[in-house]
Amino acid sequence: MGRRIVVGSRGSRLALIQTGTVVARIREINPGLEVSISKISTTGDRDHRSLPGVMDTAIFVKELEEALLGGRIDIAVHSLKDLPTELPPGLGLIAVTERLDSRDALVANSGLNELAAGARIGTSSLRRKVQLMSYRPDLQAKPIRGNVDTRLRKVQSGEFDGVIVAAAALLRLGWAEKITEYLPLSAFLPAVGQGALAIEGRLSDADIARLVSPVNHLPTWQCVTAERALLRALKGGCRTPVAALATVNGDTLRLDGMVASISGRRVRQASEEGGAESAEEIGIKLAAKMQELGAAEIIAEARHGEKR
């Protein structure tokens, strides 16, 4: 084909594995296409503060998006859960990969129900903290930073009694055997887009879109479209615990959502169903339903807390 494209990726082991799977698929679809990976360090990789204290929702994607806009890379691969719902002008979502397991996973010396009262569980996610405190209020949710293997080492060293991470991350790393327990969706609804990879590109580059769009997995695209529409319509800040999971069964899409106060004392959950082709409308409808249940008030309170 004589064409070359450059794919931007964070430099962590997990990010490079994720990007490698996308690159392999692009090459499979486009024999002869030269594809290279450019490693880019992001603010999230360099900032070692606890994530709940970092207010920028784009800390893992900003530098990749700057490289896209500057023409240094042609596409960027992200964990979809890291990608804000509002993208910079000129950029858009080209494709998403087939979602792996969307659940959260516990890595510990025993199952969640067997952990002793007071056990220290590491998580950088407000969503996971709220859900953990709702499920086992006698445990301690402690902030943790570092890549996945660093977090697991902190369990091995005894600094933490367990950590909660995305199951998909462990599966992609080939560490399924390290999972102590897959946490139930009934109590631990995942982050928007969790388990899927996003391919972001320039809206003006139709040729790149033509080369890459066949990677897209339609059922996953429909699911994450509904989830991201819900999050966008709710206008949740980065310090608002929001969770959502859509599933497609035949032509029907079901979307479950959760919004909680930072304290975890107020939780609102609801669901919406409809045709999979109307994924965005389903997300918007569920947001309206949840706002009627008090989600808007919870989010306003959280946003006020962000500004203080």
NORSULRA-V580252 format. One record per helix or strand of 3 or more residues. SS is the DSSP state (@ for helix, = for strand). FROM is the first residue (numbers start at 1). TO is the last residue. If there is no record, write none. Layout:
BEGIN
ss	from	to
SS	FROM	TO
SS	FROM	TO
END
This chain:
BEGIN
ss	from	to
=	4	9
@	13	29
=	34	39
@	43	46
@	51	53
@	62	69
=	75	79
@	80	82
=	91	96
=	104	108
=	120	122
@	126	135
=	140	142
@	148	156
=	162	166
@	167	172
@	176	178
=	197	202
@	206	215
@	218	234
=	241	249
=	252	260
=	267	275
@	276	292
@	295	307
END
